[in-house]
Structure formats: structure tokens, C-alpha cells
Amino acid sequence: MKNDDISRRDLEHIWHPCTQMKDHEFLPMTPVKKGDGVYLEDFEGHRFIDAISSWWVNLFGHANPQISAAVAEQARTLEHVILAGFTHEPIVRLSERLVALTPKELTRCFYADNGSSAVEVALKMAYHYYKNIGKERPLFVSLENSYHGETIGALSVGDVALYKETYGPLLLRCLQTPVPLDQSESAALEAAAAFEELLQERANEIAALIVEPLIQGAGSMHMYHPRYLKEARRLCNEYDILLIADEVMTGFGRTGTMFACEQAEISPDFMTLSKGLTGGYLPLSVTMTTNKIYQAFYCDYTLYKAFLHSHSYTGNALACAAANATLDIFEQHDVIEANKKLQAVMARGLEKFKELNNVAAVRQTGMVGAVELEGYAPEQRIGLKVFEYAFERGVLLRPLGAIVYFMPPYIIKEEELEYVLQTAYDAIASL
């Protein structure tokens, strides 16, 4: 079987995400036959390093033997069961482990199947919480330049025009507050002061502040200081606003700690998790919250006080098995400590980019690095040129416009990471 055959059959029927399908008149589709560690391989034997963890989900490599075995074993006993009124051991064990790992106030787990859905759950739950205690709080606040997903509620609290602008008439009411301009503590304090000004005017209308802790993923990999999270937590407490930490991308070690919130020593009212939760194997997400929120819904039968939100595959047993196997790897190996060596390799490699005239900024938080290019108009599609250059040399990069970023699986070897960085450097230098 050849790449061209699979590509032709694909384009007859499949509409791909975040893609202008007409591009594939000149841009070849890449069929993937198999994965092995940090490598993906097409049907003709070409291998390439997955330097973006397949949209930020893969932690411990493709076809990881330990996770694969856990999913296969689970498939022999129970693949799925309705979670309304039923349960199973993998989800009970996973929930216990997540409660033990996450900030101390988070004791309740509500499952869905993707990050956008986890955000939808948090938004609905926050609004419904206030309704249950007799308050009407119809507004949410998010940071400028934020991204929280592409379902209607998640899109509403985002602020990246590329995703949001077309659907404006459909969206929920939301307010934006400034994001810290950079990774300095002073910028964090300035942004927190702006948030307080907003709360002084409209706190009694606001249900929650939602943030991507430390890194705004699709928002150009913009990064900021943990002090902002600490100030946001303080202000939310002071003005009776709930705090939603969207750790869909930042969770499970990406920022250098298990969860980004740890770096500010805060416990949010909600934490949304997905992507790395199953090691990149199966769709699963969880919205974690506090017993205080849970108790506002806990009562004798009253239909409108119950939280009526469901997904057919909520708490899927196979996905939970993958998640438990992923957490096993964290427990059996000091992943966070081991990643420090890779972070240092990334830091050294990123330093070199600063010498290029077409580089505006370089930034890093944990296992995420970003190089921001300047001097290019959107219609030049500079990110596509970087993608094509790197892919021809065996590296999968998928720039966000003029942002070339690196988010590899944690099992990448130092020499492989150095090759990824050098390839990106050469691509940018060649423009």
C-alpha cells in the first residue's frame, strides 16, 4: 500500500480539523502507518519525529508498551458501561489518584471525553452553582489572547479571533481582562490590578474567571509569571468569584511541575484536564472541583438543581485504563526530574535562535519552547514554509502562524531534541 493511495481515498470523504481542505491540492496528505516512541512512519517507510506530541497529547511515545498492554487487558474484561448509576474499578482508581495528585481542595471528578467538553462542564457548573445558591451570575471572565476550545461555550471564553470571530452571534456573553504582557512578575501584578478594576465594577455579575495557567497554548504560546495566578486566586476569593484553571494543555508535567497551578501554590475551584491524561491514547477529560461546589447540587430530588450534563462515553473504561497506566509511569519513574535535563537541552538550543534577525522573541516554560518570528504577513504563510522544510528532514512541526513551538514527548532523547531544534533553526534561517 502506498501513501498516494491512502491520501486519495482520504480526500474523497474526510474533512480534516483546522484545515483549509483546498490546500491539499498542492500539500500532500501524510498517511501514518505506525508509531514507535517519538517517531511516526508513513506507508513507504519514511520516519519523522513527532515534535508536537500529536497536538500536545502524547507523553510517553507512540505505541508505548506499558499503556498498550493496559488497554488490551482492559478490553478483554470491560470496554465501556453507562456511568449514570453504574461504575467500574478503573474510574474509581483513577479518580482517587487524581484527587491525590491535584491541589488539595479538588476532591470531585466529573468526566467527559475532550478538553472543550471539560471546559463546557466547568462553565455550566459554575453558573449553575450560583443559581443553586440563589444568585444570578451570567458572565465569565477570561484573559485576552486566551483559547479554551471550540465548542460554543469554550469558544465564548476564548479570545483568539481566528477561531472565534466567525461565530460571534452564537456565543455566550464574556468579558476579557488583560493577560500579563510577558513572563516578568511586574507584568503579572499589572494584569492583576486590571482584573481587580473589572471586579470592582461587575463582580456581582460574574460567575468565574477562567485561565490557562502559565501558557496560553493556541494564543501564540504566550507565557506569564506564576504570580498572576496567586493574585487571581486572592481576588477571586475576595470578590466571591470562582476560578477555573484550564490545564488541558499544561497538565501532567508540561510546565515543569505536574500541574501549572503548583508553581503558584494555589488551588482553583475547577481544574480541567485532558490531552496528556491518557498519554495520548484515547479521548478522556475530567473537570475536577471542590466539595463546596458539589454540595450545592446535592439534595433531595429536585430536577432543576441536579447537574444534567452527560456524554455517552463518559468515564470509558478503556480510556481510564490508559490514564491509570500513564499515571503508573509517572509513579514508577521520576518523570518531572528527568525532564529537567531535557528542559536544559531545550533552553540551550533556544538560545541560538536569538541571533536570527527574523526572530522577535524566544520563550520557554518547562517542556514547552516557542520562537516568535517577525516581518511576515499572514498571507505569506510562513508557518507552512517552516513545516515543509522540517518535514522534508524528518521532523514534524506545526507552527501557529509565525510561532514555531516545540512540545515533544518526554521520552525524546537529548540528541533527538537537539536535532529538532537545529532543524527548526535551519528552517527559520533559510526564510
Secondary structure, 3 states (H helix, E strand, C coil): CCHHHHHHHHHCCCCCCCCCHHHHHCCCCCCCCEEEECEEECCCCCEEEECCHHHHCCCCCECCHHHHHHHHHHHCCCCCCCCCCCCCHHHHHHHHHHHHHCCCCEEEEEEECCHHHHHHHHHHHHHHHHHHCCCCCCEEEEECCCCCCCCHHHHHCCCCHHHHHHHHHHCCCEEEECCCCCCCHHHHHHHHHHHHHHHHHHHHHEEEEEECCCEECCCCCEECCCHHHHHHHHHHHHCCCEEEEECCCCCCCCCCCCCHHHHHCCCCCEEEECHHHHCCCCCCEEEEEEHHHHHCCCCCCCHHHCCCCCCCCCCCHHHHHHHHHHHHHHHHCCHHHHHHHHHHHHHHHHHHHHHCCCEEEEEEECCEEEEEECCCCHHHCHHHHHHHHHHHCCEECCCECCEEEECCCCCCCHHHHHHHHHHHHHHHHCC
